[in-house]
Amino acid sequence: MEFVFLAAAAFLAGVIDAVAGGGGLVQVPALFSTYPNMSPATLIGTTKVASLAGTANAAARYARKVRIYWGATAPAMLAAFVMAMAGAWTLTKIPAEPLRKALPLVLLVLLIYTVAKKNLGAEHAPTLTGTRERVAALLAGAVIGFYDGAFGPGTGSFLMIVFVRVFGYDFLHASASAKVVNLATNLAALLLLASKGHIWWQLGLIMAAANVAGSQVGSKLALRHGSAFVRKVFIAVVSALILKTAYDAFLR
């Protein structure tokens, strides 16, 4: 029965993640609540199996329909891969409590900014080129990659707002680039945690199949309805992330 519940959570996470990021809002708490006595590193590692499969599927679907701007996406992907591995190693050594408490506050700032800027992400107008674009992408990829390796929930949402705010993408193109970078962070964290024995493969593969099915639905919705739809889902997901992470950090 636990596997059925977690497969359903993974499907919903795949839908959410493919549209606006933040699938960890569903997947991570579901695993932690089902197996509260299991090592956090093993639970996070198991979610990475599902997340990697779903993100790879969504990234492939976006790439067929939406242009990926590699000038920013490739450097961010490279830095994110390296730092996600460092973050995953850190997860095996130190508690994630400081990140847990800071996360809802950071998300609240992100939400306020997105809501206040009503035209944010409405038009695709890249603002950086050349060296400035590469440096910004490397920094963003490094910071968010480390966070995803060490903790994870909200990574896709953070990546989306960086591509919208820093690079001037609309929400649809930002979602596409975010999926590619998130693919790198998931792969890096999975490789590191697998090497340390922190993967429950049987459960992870079941959740992966469900996550892929969800990502098929989510990416189809995003591609059909465009940036305005993605922005609305993004705001809803970040709002839910704030409530959930604040409850976990300060009230549980």
Accessible surface in RSA format (square Angstrom, percent):
REM  Atomic radii and reference values for relative SASA: ProtOr
REM  Chains: A
REM  Algorithm: Lee & Richards
REM  Probe-radius: 1.40
REM  Slices: 20
REM RES _ NUM      All-atoms   Total-Side   Main-Chain    Non-polar    All polar
REM                ABS   REL    ABS   REL    ABS   REL    ABS   REL    ABS   REL
RES MET A   1   182.34  94.4 143.03  94.7  39.31  93.6 128.15 109.0  54.19  71.8
RES GLU A   2    91.14  52.3  88.46  66.9   2.68   6.4  21.56  41.7  69.58  56.8
RES PHE A   3    51.91  26.0  50.92  31.5   0.99   2.6  51.10  31.0   0.81   2.3
RES VAL A   4   102.99  67.8  98.95  89.6   4.04   9.7 102.02  88.6   0.97   2.6
RES PHE A   5   103.89  52.0  98.43  61.0   5.46  14.2 103.63  62.8   0.26   0.8
RES LEU A   6     0.00   0.0   0.00   0.0   0.00   0.0   0.00   0.0   0.00   0.0
RES ALA A   7    23.61  21.7  22.83  35.2   0.78   1.8  23.14  32.6   0.47   1.2
RES ALA A   8    61.12  56.2  48.10  74.2  13.02  29.6  55.78  78.6   5.34  14.1
RES ALA A   9     9.55   8.8   3.92   6.0   5.63  12.8   8.90  12.5   0.64   1.7
RES ALA A  10     0.00   0.0   0.00   0.0   0.00   0.0   0.00   0.0   0.00   0.0
RES PHE A  11    82.78  41.4  82.78  51.3   0.00   0.0  82.78  50.2   0.00   0.0
RES LEU A  12    88.58  49.3  88.58  63.4   0.00   0.0  88.58  62.2   0.00   0.0
RES ALA A  13     1.09   1.0   1.09   1.7   0.00   0.0   1.09   1.5   0.00   0.0
RES GLY A  14     0.37   0.5   0.00   N/A   0.37   0.5   0.31   0.9   0.05   0.1
RES VAL A  15    26.47  17.4  26.47  24.0   0.00   0.0  26.47  23.0   0.00   0.0
RES ILE A  16    27.86  15.9  26.48  19.7   1.38   3.3  27.86  20.1   0.00   0.0
RES ASP A  17    25.56  17.9  25.56  25.4   0.00   0.0   7.70  18.1  17.86  17.8
RES ALA A  18     0.88   0.8   0.00   0.0   0.88   2.0   0.58   0.8   0.30   0.8
RES VAL A  19     3.54   2.3   3.54   3.2   0.00   0.0   3.54   3.1   0.00   0.0
RES ALA A  20     0.00   0.0   0.00   0.0   0.00   0.0   0.00   0.0   0.00   0.0
RES GLY A  21     0.56   0.7   0.00   N/A   0.56   0.7   0.56   1.5   0.00   0.0
RES GLY A  22     1.64   2.0   0.00   N/A   1.64   2.0   0.74   2.0   0.90   2.0
RES GLY A  23     2.46   3.0   0.00   N/A   2.46   3.0   2.23   6.1   0.23   0.5
RES GLY A  24    17.76  21.9   0.00   N/A  17.76  21.9   9.61  26.4   8.15  18.2
RES LEU A  25    26.02  14.5  20.00  14.3   6.02  15.1  21.26  14.9   4.76  12.8
RES VAL A  26    28.99  19.1  22.32  20.2   6.67  16.1  26.78  23.3   2.22   6.0
RES GLN A  27     3.56   2.0   3.56   2.6   0.00   0.0   0.00   0.0   3.56   2.7
RES VAL A  28    17.86  11.8  17.86  16.2   0.00   0.0  17.86  15.5   0.00   0.0
RES PRO A  29    26.18  19.1  19.71  18.0   6.47  23.5  24.66  20.4   1.52   9.5
RES ALA A  30     8.55   7.9   3.79   5.9   4.76  10.8   7.94  11.2   0.61   1.6
RES LEU A  31     0.09   0.1   0.09   0.1   0.00   0.0   0.09   0.1   0.00   0.0
RES PHE A  32    46.09  23.1  42.33  26.2   3.76   9.8  42.44  25.7   3.64  10.4
RES SER A  33    68.46  57.8  41.37  55.2  27.09  62.4  38.73  82.5  29.73  41.7
RES THR A  34    33.01  23.5   8.87   9.0  24.14  57.5  13.65  18.3  19.36  29.3
RES TYR A  35    42.99  20.1  39.55  22.5   3.44   9.0  38.07  28.6   4.92   6.1
RES PRO A  36    95.41  69.5  65.56  59.8  29.85 108.5  68.58  56.6  26.83 166.7
RES ASN A  37   151.20 104.3 114.94 111.1  36.26  87.3  39.56  95.2 111.64 107.9
RES MET A  38    63.22  32.7  48.14  31.9  15.08  35.9  55.04  46.8   8.18  10.8
RES SER A  39    47.16  39.8  35.58  47.5  11.57  26.7  34.39  73.2  12.77  17.9
RES PRO A  40    74.77  54.5  74.77  68.2   0.00   0.0  74.77  61.7   0.00   0.0
RES ALA A  41     6.72   6.2   5.60   8.6   1.12   2.5   5.60   7.9   1.12   3.0
RES THR A  42    22.42  15.9  22.42  22.7   0.00   0.0  13.34  17.9   9.08  13.7
RES LEU A  43     1.77   1.0   1.77   1.3   0.00   0.0   1.77   1.2   0.00   0.0
RES ILE A  44     3.92   2.2   3.92   2.9   0.00   0.0   3.92   2.8   0.00   0.0
RES GLY A  45     0.00   0.0   0.00   N/A   0.00   0.0   0.00   0.0   0.00   0.0
RES THR A  46     0.67   0.5   0.67   0.7   0.00   0.0   0.26   0.3   0.41   0.6
RES THR A  47     4.50   3.2   4.50   4.6   0.00   0.0   0.99   1.3   3.51   5.3
RES LYS A  48     9.98   4.9   9.98   6.1   0.00   0.0   1.38   1.2   8.60   9.2
RES VAL A  49     8.31   5.5   6.11   5.5   2.19   5.3   6.21   5.4   2.10   5.7
RES ALA A  50     0.00   0.0   0.00   0.0   0.00   0.0   0.00   0.0   0.00   0.0
RES SER A  51    19.33  16.3  17.93  23.9   1.40   3.2   5.54  11.8  13.79  19.3
RES LEU A  52    34.02  18.9  34.02  24.3   0.00   0.0  34.02  23.9   0.00   0.0
RES ALA A  53    30.11  27.7  18.90  29.2  11.21  25.5  27.56  38.8   2.56   6.8
RES GLY A  54     1.74   2.1   0.00   N/A   1.74   2.1   1.58   4.3   0.15   0.3
RES THR A  55     4.61   3.3   0.70   0.7   3.91   9.3   2.81   3.8   1.80   2.7
RES ALA A  56    39.80  36.6  34.48  53.2   5.32  12.1  34.96  49.2   4.84  12.8
RES ASN A  57    31.24  21.5  23.91  23.1   7.34  17.7  11.17  26.9  20.08  19.4
RES ALA A  58     0.03   0.0   0.03   0.1   0.00   0.0   0.03   0.0   0.00   0.0
RES ALA A  59     7.93   7.3   7.01  10.8   0.92   2.1   7.26  10.2   0.66   1.8
RES ALA A  60    47.08  43.3  38.05  58.7   9.03  20.5  45.77  64.5   1.30   3.5
RES ARG A  61    51.65  21.7  50.68  25.8   0.97   2.3   4.19   5.7  47.46  28.8
RES TYR A  62     0.08   0.0   0.08   0.0   0.00   0.0   0.08   0.1   0.00   0.0
RES ALA A  63    57.80  53.1  34.53  53.3  23.27  52.9  34.75  48.9  23.05  61.1
RES ARG A  64   164.26  69.0 127.51  65.0  36.75  87.5  69.27  94.7  94.99  57.6
RES LYS A  65   155.25  75.7 117.46  72.1  37.79  90.0  66.60  59.9  88.65  94.4
RES VAL A  66    12.20   8.0   5.40   4.9   6.79  16.4  10.39   9.0   1.80   4.9
RES ARG A  67   162.81  68.4 145.98  74.4  16.84  40.1  58.27  79.6 104.54  63.4
RES ILE A  68    16.15   9.2   6.17   4.6   9.98  24.1   6.26   4.5   9.89  26.8
RES TYR A  69    49.75  23.2  46.94  26.7   2.81   7.3  29.41  22.1  20.34  25.1
RES TRP A  70   131.76  52.9 124.91  60.5   6.85  16.1 104.34  55.6  27.42  44.5
RES GLY A  71    37.84  46.7   0.00   N/A  37.84  46.7  29.87  82.0   7.97  17.9
RES ALA A  72     0.00   0.0   0.00   0.0   0.00   0.0   0.00   0.0   0.00   0.0
RES THR A  73     0.00   0.0   0.00   0.0   0.00   0.0   0.00   0.0   0.00   0.0
RES ALA A  74    44.54  41.0  39.42  60.8   5.12  11.6  40.85  57.5   3.69   9.8
RES PRO A  75    20.36  14.8  15.77  14.4   4.59  16.7  20.15  16.6   0.21   1.3
RES ALA A  76     2.47   2.3   2.47   3.8   0.00   0.0   2.47   3.5   0.00   0.0
RES MET A  77    58.26  30.2  58.23  38.5   0.04   0.1  46.04  39.1  12.22  16.2
RES LEU A  78   115.30  64.2 110.65  79.2   4.65  11.7 114.98  80.7   0.32   0.9
RES ALA A  79    12.24  11.3   6.41   9.9   5.83  13.3  12.24  17.2   0.00   0.0
RES ALA A  80     0.23   0.2   0.23   0.4   0.00   0.0   0.23   0.3   0.00   0.0
RES PHE A  81    58.05  29.0  58.05  36.0   0.00   0.0  58.05  35.2   0.00   0.0
RES VAL A  82    85.42  56.2  80.01  72.4   5.41  13.0  82.94  72.1   2.48   6.7
RES MET A  83    63.67  33.0  63.67  42.1   0.00   0.0  41.48  35.3  22.19  29.4
RES ALA A  84     0.00   0.0   0.00   0.0   0.00   0.0   0.00   0.0   0.00   0.0
RES MET A  85    58.89  30.5  58.52  38.7   0.38   0.9  22.30  19.0  36.59  48.5
RES ALA A  86    38.95  35.8  30.41  46.9   8.54  19.4  37.99  53.5   0.96   2.5
RES GLY A  87     0.00   0.0   0.00   N/A   0.00   0.0   0.00   0.0   0.00   0.0
RES ALA A  88     0.00   0.0   0.00   0.0   0.00   0.0   0.00   0.0   0.00   0.0
RES TRP A  89   123.59  49.6 123.59  59.8   0.00   0.0 109.49  58.4  14.10  22.9
RES THR A  90    21.88  15.6  21.88  22.2   0.00   0.0  14.16  19.0   7.72  11.7
RES LEU A  91    18.76  10.4   6.26   4.5  12.50  31.4   8.59   6.0  10.17  27.4
RES THR A  92    39.47  28.1   7.65   7.8  31.82  75.8  11.44  15.4  28.03  42.4
RES LYS A  93   122.61  59.8  87.91  53.9  34.70  82.6  40.00  36.0  82.61  88.0
RES ILE A  94    99.24  56.5  90.61  67.5   8.63  20.8  94.14  67.8   5.10  13.8
RES PRO A  95   105.44  76.8  89.18  81.3  16.26  59.1 100.88  83.3   4.56  28.3
RES ALA A  96    20.87  19.2   9.86  15.2  11.00  25.0  13.90  19.6   6.97  18.5
RES GLU A  97    71.42  41.0  69.93  52.9   1.49   3.5  40.43  78.2  30.99  25.3
RES PRO A  98    97.08  70.8  84.02  76.6  13.06  47.5  92.31  76.2   4.77  29.7
RES LEU A  99    61.34  34.2  59.61  42.6   1.72   4.3  60.47  42.5   0.87   2.3
RES ARG A 100    64.43  27.1  64.32  32.8   0.11   0.3   9.13  12.5  55.30  33.5
RES LYS A 101    84.30  41.1  83.36  51.1   0.94   2.2  63.43  57.1  20.87  22.2
RES ALA A 102    46.23  42.5  42.81  66.1   3.43   7.8  45.86  64.6   0.37   1.0
RES LEU A 103     6.85   3.8   3.97   2.8   2.89   7.3   6.83   4.8   0.02   0.1
RES PRO A 104     4.34   3.2   3.38   3.1   0.96   3.5   3.43   2.8   0.90   5.6
RES LEU A 105   109.44  60.9 107.49  76.9   1.95   4.9 108.41  76.1   1.03   2.8
RES VAL A 106    77.22  50.8  73.35  66.4   3.87   9.3  76.44  66.4   0.78   2.1
RES LEU A 107     0.00   0.0   0.00   0.0   0.00   0.0   0.00   0.0   0.00   0.0
RES LEU A 108    76.73  42.7  76.73  54.9   0.00   0.0  76.73  53.9   0.00   0.0
RES VAL A 109   104.14  68.5 102.37  92.7   1.76   4.2 103.36  89.8   0.77   2.1
RES LEU A 110    15.75   8.8   9.12   6.5   6.62  16.6  15.49  10.9   0.25   0.7
RES LEU A 111    26.78  14.9  26.78  19.2   0.00   0.0  26.78  18.8   0.00   0.0
RES ILE A 112   104.44  59.4 100.08  74.6   4.36  10.5 103.61  74.6   0.83   2.2
RES TYR A 113    67.27  31.4  63.48  36.1   3.79   9.9  63.15  47.5   4.12   5.1
RES THR A 114     0.00   0.0   0.00   0.0   0.00   0.0   0.00   0.0   0.00   0.0
RES VAL A 115    64.98  42.8  63.27  57.3   1.71   4.1  64.00  55.6   0.98   2.7
RES ALA A 116    74.94  68.9  41.87  64.6  33.07  75.2  52.61  74.1  22.33  59.1
RES LYS A 117   104.03  50.8 100.12  61.4   3.91   9.3  47.14  42.4  56.89  60.6
RES LYS A 118   155.58  75.9 139.52  85.6  16.06  38.2 102.44  92.2  53.14  56.6
RES ASN A 119   124.63  85.9 113.50 109.7  11.13  26.8  27.72  66.7  96.91  93.7
RES LEU A 120    25.80  14.4  18.19  13.0   7.61  19.1  24.20  17.0   1.60   4.3
RES GLY A 121     6.80   8.4   0.00   N/A   6.80   8.4   0.22   0.6   6.59  14.7
RES ALA A 122    59.56  54.8  32.72  50.5  26.84  61.1  38.99  54.9  20.57  54.5
RES GLU A 123   138.44  79.5 125.37  94.9  13.07  31.1  45.45  87.9  92.99  75.9
RES HIS A 124    49.19  26.9  20.74  14.4  28.45  72.8  20.74  21.4  28.45  33.1
RES ALA A 125    57.98  53.3  51.90  80.1   6.08  13.8  56.90  80.1   1.08   2.9
RES PRO A 126    64.82  47.2  38.83  35.4  25.99  94.5  38.90  32.1  25.93 161.1
RES THR A 127    89.44  63.6  58.59  59.4  30.85  73.5  63.22  84.9  26.22  39.6
RES LEU A 128    22.86  12.7  18.70  13.4   4.16  10.5  19.74  13.9   3.12   8.4
RES THR A 129   112.41  80.0 103.82 105.3   8.59  20.5  70.40  94.6  42.01  63.5
RES GLY A 130    34.29  42.3   0.00   N/A  34.29  42.3  28.33  77.8   5.96  13.3
RES THR A 131    88.07  62.6  82.89  84.0   5.18  12.3  57.00  76.6  31.07  47.0
RES ARG A 132   170.79  71.7 163.46  83.3   7.33  17.5  68.87  94.1 101.93  61.8
RES GLU A 133    24.77  14.2  24.77  18.7   0.00   0.0   0.00   0.0  24.77  20.2
RES ARG A 134   118.73  49.9 118.73  60.5   0.00   0.0  40.92  55.9  77.81  47.2
RES VAL A 135    73.67  48.5  73.29  66.4   0.38   0.9  73.63  64.0   0.04   0.1
RES ALA A 136    22.97  21.1  15.74  24.3   7.22  16.4  20.40  28.7   2.56   6.8
RES ALA A 137     0.00   0.0   0.00   0.0   0.00   0.0   0.00   0.0   0.00   0.0
RES LEU A 138    75.75  42.2  74.59  53.4   1.16   2.9  74.78  52.5   0.97   2.6
RES LEU A 139   115.93  64.6 115.26  82.5   0.67   1.7 115.91  81.4   0.02   0.1
RES ALA A 140    19.60  18.0  10.46  16.1   9.14  20.8  19.09  26.9   0.50   1.3
RES GLY A 141     0.17   0.2   0.00   N/A   0.17   0.2   0.14   0.4   0.03   0.1
RES ALA A 142    25.33  23.3  24.92  38.5   0.42   1.0  25.16  35.4   0.18   0.5
RES VAL A 143   106.59  70.1  98.93  89.6   7.66  18.5 104.31  90.6   2.27   6.2
RES ILE A 144    14.45   8.2  13.78  10.3   0.67   1.6  14.45  10.4   0.00   0.0
RES GLY A 145     0.13   0.2   0.00   N/A   0.13   0.2   0.00   0.0   0.13   0.3
RES PHE A 146    69.14  34.6  69.14  42.8   0.00   0.0  69.14  41.9   0.00   0.0
RES TYR A 147    23.65  11.0  22.76  13.0   0.89   2.3  23.61  17.7   0.04   0.0
RES ASP A 148     3.27   2.3   3.27   3.3   0.00   0.0   0.00   0.0   3.27   3.3
RES GLY A 149     0.00   0.0   0.00   N/A   0.00   0.0   0.00   0.0   0.00   0.0
RES ALA A 150     6.00   5.5   5.31   8.2   0.69   1.6   5.31   7.5   0.69   1.8
RES PHE A 151    17.35   8.7  16.32  10.1   1.03   2.7  16.36   9.9   0.99   2.8
RES GLY A 152     9.98  12.3   0.00   N/A   9.98  12.3   5.22  14.3   4.76  10.7
RES PRO A 153    10.39   7.6   9.23   8.4   1.16   4.2  10.14   8.4   0.26   1.6
RES GLY A 154     1.37   1.7   0.00   N/A   1.37   1.7   0.00   0.0   1.37   3.1
RES THR A 155     4.87   3.5   3.72   3.8   1.15   2.8   3.72   5.0   1.15   1.7
RES GLY A 156     3.55   4.4   0.00   N/A   3.55   4.4   1.44   4.0   2.11   4.7
RES SER A 157     0.00   0.0   0.00   0.0   0.00   0.0   0.00   0.0   0.00   0.0
RES PHE A 158    25.46  12.7  25.46  15.8   0.00   0.0  25.46  15.4   0.00   0.0
RES LEU A 159     2.05   1.1   2.05   1.5   0.00   0.0   2.05   1.4   0.00   0.0
RES MET A 160     0.00   0.0   0.00   0.0   0.00   0.0   0.00   0.0   0.00   0.0
RES ILE A 161    19.94  11.3  19.91  14.8   0.03   0.1  19.91  14.3   0.03   0.1
RES VAL A 162    25.65  16.9  24.58  22.3   1.07   2.6  25.65  22.3   0.00   0.0
RES PHE A 163     2.10   1.0   2.10   1.3   0.00   0.0   2.10   1.3   0.00   0.0
RES VAL A 164     4.85   3.2   0.49   0.4   4.36  10.5   0.49   0.4   4.36  11.8
RES ARG A 165   130.12  54.6 122.44  62.4   7.68  18.3  26.84  36.7 103.28  62.6
RES VAL A 166    60.41  39.8  50.21  45.5  10.19  24.6  54.68  47.5   5.73  15.5
RES PHE A 167     3.21   1.6   2.69   1.7   0.53   1.4   2.69   1.6   0.53   1.5
RES GLY A 168    13.57  16.7   0.00   N/A  13.57  16.7  11.68  32.1   1.88   4.2
RES TYR A 169     2.84   1.3   1.60   0.9   1.23   3.2   1.26   1.0   1.57   1.9
RES ASP A 170    16.25  11.4  16.25  16.2   0.00   0.0   0.00   0.0  16.25  16.2
RES PHE A 171     0.31   0.2   0.31   0.2   0.00   0.0   0.31   0.2   0.00   0.0
RES LEU A 172    28.69  16.0  28.69  20.5   0.00   0.0  28.69  20.1   0.00   0.0
RES HIS A 173    33.86  18.5  33.18  23.1   0.68   1.7  24.24  25.0   9.62  11.2
RES ALA A 174     0.00   0.0   0.00   0.0   0.00   0.0   0.00   0.0   0.00   0.0
RES SER A 175     0.00   0.0   0.00   0.0   0.00   0.0   0.00   0.0   0.00   0.0
RES ALA A 176     0.20   0.2   0.15   0.2   0.05   0.1   0.15   0.2   0.05   0.1
RES SER A 177     1.51   1.3   1.51   2.0   0.00   0.0   0.00   0.0   1.51   2.1
RES ALA A 178     0.45   0.4   0.23   0.4   0.22   0.5   0.43   0.6   0.01   0.0
RES LYS A 179     5.10   2.5   5.10   3.1   0.00   0.0   3.93   3.5   1.17   1.2
RES VAL A 180    10.37   6.8  10.37   9.4   0.00   0.0  10.37   9.0   0.00   0.0
RES VAL A 181     0.00   0.0   0.00   0.0   0.00   0.0   0.00   0.0   0.00   0.0
RES ASN A 182    10.13   7.0  10.13   9.8   0.00   0.0   0.64   1.5   9.49   9.2
RES LEU A 183    42.11  23.5  42.11  30.1   0.00   0.0  42.11  29.6   0.00   0.0
RES ALA A 184     4.45   4.1   2.35   3.6   2.09   4.8   4.45   6.3   0.00   0.0
RES THR A 185     0.10   0.1   0.10   0.1   0.00   0.0   0.10   0.1   0.00   0.0
RES ASN A 186     3.72   2.6   3.72   3.6   0.00   0.0   0.00   0.0   3.72   3.6
RES LEU A 187    68.89  38.4  68.89  49.3   0.00   0.0  68.89  48.4   0.00   0.0
RES ALA A 188     0.00   0.0   0.00   0.0   0.00   0.0   0.00   0.0   0.00   0.0
RES ALA A 189     0.00   0.0   0.00   0.0   0.00   0.0   0.00   0.0   0.00   0.0
RES LEU A 190    16.23   9.0  16.23  11.6   0.00   0.0  16.23  11.4   0.00   0.0
RES LEU A 191    87.09  48.5  80.83  57.8   6.26  15.7  81.48  57.2   5.61  15.1
RES LEU A 192    25.15  14.0  23.00  16.5   2.15   5.4  25.15  17.7   0.00   0.0
RES LEU A 193     0.00   0.0   0.00   0.0   0.00   0.0   0.00   0.0   0.00   0.0
RES ALA A 194    36.82  33.9  19.23  29.7  17.59  40.0  20.01  28.2  16.81  44.5
RES SER A 195    86.55  73.1  42.90  57.2  43.65 100.6  50.58 107.7  35.97  50.4
RES LYS A 196   100.27  48.9  72.76  44.6  27.51  65.5  36.40  32.8  63.87  68.0
RES GLY A 197    61.65  76.0   0.00   N/A  61.65  76.0  34.92  95.8  26.73  59.9
RES HIS A 198    40.19  22.0  40.19  27.9   0.00   0.0  25.96  26.7  14.23  16.6
RES ILE A 199    18.15  10.3   1.07   0.8  17.09  41.2   1.07   0.8  17.09  46.4
RES TRP A 200    71.40  28.7  66.96  32.4   4.44  10.4  59.31  31.6  12.10  19.6
RES TRP A 201   120.51  48.4 117.20  56.7   3.31   7.8  96.52  51.5  23.99  38.9
RES GLN A 202   117.46  65.7 106.28  77.7  11.17  26.6  37.80  80.5  79.66  60.4
RES LEU A 203     0.06   0.0   0.06   0.0   0.00   0.0   0.06   0.0   0.00   0.0
RES GLY A 204     0.00   0.0   0.00   N/A   0.00   0.0   0.00   0.0   0.00   0.0
RES LEU A 205   106.76  59.5  99.86  71.4   6.90  17.3 100.21  70.4   6.55  17.6
RES ILE A 206    67.48  38.4  60.84  45.3   6.64  16.0  65.53  47.2   1.96   5.3
RES MET A 207     0.00   0.0   0.00   0.0   0.00   0.0   0.00   0.0   0.00   0.0
RES ALA A 208     9.30   8.6   9.22  14.2   0.08   0.2   9.30  13.1   0.00   0.0
RES ALA A 209    68.65  63.1  52.72  81.4  15.92  36.2  60.92  85.8   7.73  20.5
RES ALA A 210    16.81  15.5   9.48  14.6   7.33  16.7  16.22  22.8   0.58   1.5
RES ASN A 211     6.21   4.3   6.21   6.0   0.00   0.0   0.00   0.0   6.21   6.0
RES VAL A 212    47.29  31.1  47.29  42.8   0.00   0.0  47.29  41.1   0.00   0.0
RES ALA A 213    45.07  41.4  37.95  58.6   7.12  16.2  43.21  60.9   1.86   4.9
RES GLY A 214     0.00   0.0   0.00   N/A   0.00   0.0   0.00   0.0   0.00   0.0
RES SER A 215     1.78   1.5   1.78   2.4   0.00   0.0   1.78   3.8   0.00   0.0
RES GLN A 216    73.61  41.2  71.89  52.5   1.72   4.1  20.15  42.9  53.46  40.5
RES VAL A 217    66.35  43.7  62.68  56.7   3.68   8.9  65.97  57.3   0.38   1.0
RES GLY A 218     0.00   0.0   0.00   N/A   0.00   0.0   0.00   0.0   0.00   0.0
RES SER A 219     0.00   0.0   0.00   0.0   0.00   0.0   0.00   0.0   0.00   0.0
RES LYS A 220   109.02  53.2 107.19  65.8   1.84   4.4  53.36  48.0  55.67  59.3
RES LEU A 221    58.50  32.6  58.43  41.8   0.07   0.2  58.50  41.1   0.00   0.0
RES ALA A 222     0.00   0.0   0.00   0.0   0.00   0.0   0.00   0.0   0.00   0.0
RES LEU A 223    42.42  23.6  19.53  14.0  22.89  57.5  19.72  13.9  22.70  61.1
RES ARG A 224   157.04  65.9 119.73  61.0  37.31  88.8  49.31  67.4 107.74  65.3
RES HIS A 225    97.05  53.0  71.42  49.6  25.63  65.6  46.47  47.9  50.58  58.9
RES GLY A 226    18.70  23.1   0.00   N/A  18.70  23.1  18.57  51.0   0.13   0.3
RES SER A 227    20.10  17.0  12.87  17.2   7.23  16.7  10.88  23.2   9.22  12.9
RES ALA A 228    69.20  63.6  57.20  88.3  12.00  27.3  64.42  90.7   4.78  12.7
RES PHE A 229    55.22  27.6  52.02  32.2   3.20   8.3  54.22  32.9   1.00   2.9
RES VAL A 230     0.00   0.0   0.00   0.0   0.00   0.0   0.00   0.0   0.00   0.0
RES ARG A 231    40.25  16.9  40.25  20.5   0.00   0.0  13.75  18.8  26.50  16.1
RES LYS A 232   146.87  71.7 139.02  85.3   7.85  18.7  85.50  77.0  61.37  65.4
RES VAL A 233    33.68  22.2  31.47  28.5   2.20   5.3  33.67  29.3   0.01   0.0
RES PHE A 234     0.00   0.0   0.00   0.0   0.00   0.0   0.00   0.0   0.00   0.0
RES ILE A 235    37.97  21.6  37.97  28.3   0.00   0.0  37.97  27.3   0.00   0.0
RES ALA A 236    60.76  55.9  48.60  75.0  12.16  27.7  55.75  78.5   5.01  13.3
RES VAL A 237    10.19   6.7   8.22   7.4   1.97   4.7  10.19   8.9   0.00   0.0
RES VAL A 238     0.00   0.0   0.00   0.0   0.00   0.0   0.00   0.0   0.00   0.0
RES SER A 239    38.82  32.8  36.50  48.7   2.33   5.4  28.73  61.2  10.10  14.1
RES ALA A 240    38.74  35.6  33.22  51.3   5.52  12.5  36.57  51.5   2.18   5.8
RES LEU A 241     0.42   0.2   0.42   0.3   0.00   0.0   0.42   0.3   0.00   0.0
RES ILE A 242    22.36  12.7  22.36  16.7   0.00   0.0  22.36  16.1   0.00   0.0
RES LEU A 243   133.76  74.5 127.02  90.9   6.74  16.9 128.66  90.4   5.10  13.7
RES LYS A 244    52.82  25.8  48.27  29.6   4.54  10.8  33.97  30.6  18.85  20.1
RES THR A 245    11.50   8.2  10.76  10.9   0.75   1.8  11.50  15.4   0.00   0.0
RES ALA A 246    31.26  28.7  30.78  47.5   0.47   1.1  30.79  43.4   0.47   1.2
RES TYR A 247   101.04  47.2 100.20  57.0   0.84   2.2  60.70  45.6  40.33  49.7
RES ASP A 248    27.56  19.3  16.96  16.9  10.60  25.1   3.73   8.8  23.83  23.8
RES ALA A 249     8.26   7.6   0.00   0.0   8.26  18.8   0.15   0.2   8.10  21.5
RES PHE A 250   110.33  55.2  77.69  48.1  32.64  84.9  83.02  50.3  27.31  78.2
RES LEU A 251   137.72  76.7 105.78  75.7  31.93  80.3 108.82  76.4  28.90  77.8
RES ARG A 252   166.28  69.8 107.02  54.6  59.25 141.1  76.83 105.0  89.45  54.2
END  Absolute sums over single chains surface
CHAIN  1 A    10718.6       9104.7       1614.0       7598.2       3120.4
END  Absolute sums over all chains
TOTAL         10718.6       9104.7       1614.0       7598.2       3120.4
